[in-house]
Amino acid sequence: MAVLKVIDVLANSDKSWEDATKQAVEHASKSVKNIRSVYANEQSASVDDSKISEFRVNVKITFEVK
């Protein structure tokens, strides 16, 4: 039987929500091992001068506890 844990991670990117999600997983993987999945919970963006300046994502990262 596997024991899984879920953490919330907030990340941002000036490129896209997908890039923000990738950055969240890459950063979390520095201290969390055995990541199994990522779920994009919320997405938002900052706007400056009528243009999107930053993409933000709130993700849930699931990993196995050994």
Steps between C-alpha positions, in 0.01 A plus 500: 500500500634841405464807719457822303523859616373815327654846529384833358755698301463847348712588197523768235646550154520776246447243218191286574297306755664182370845646567393605850382142565829357374692740724290397801581132445869568431535711813307256721708208372810656656370408846214256433568159346268249335265757343212314338271771361419868481152652490454861387246626752476871414639728231523878496699772329630848567430769243711810431419750225223274365740206457558190710825546687500191720321164507428352842399147589404326823578128468460194716802270484454138606796290608558161657628487856748215551 
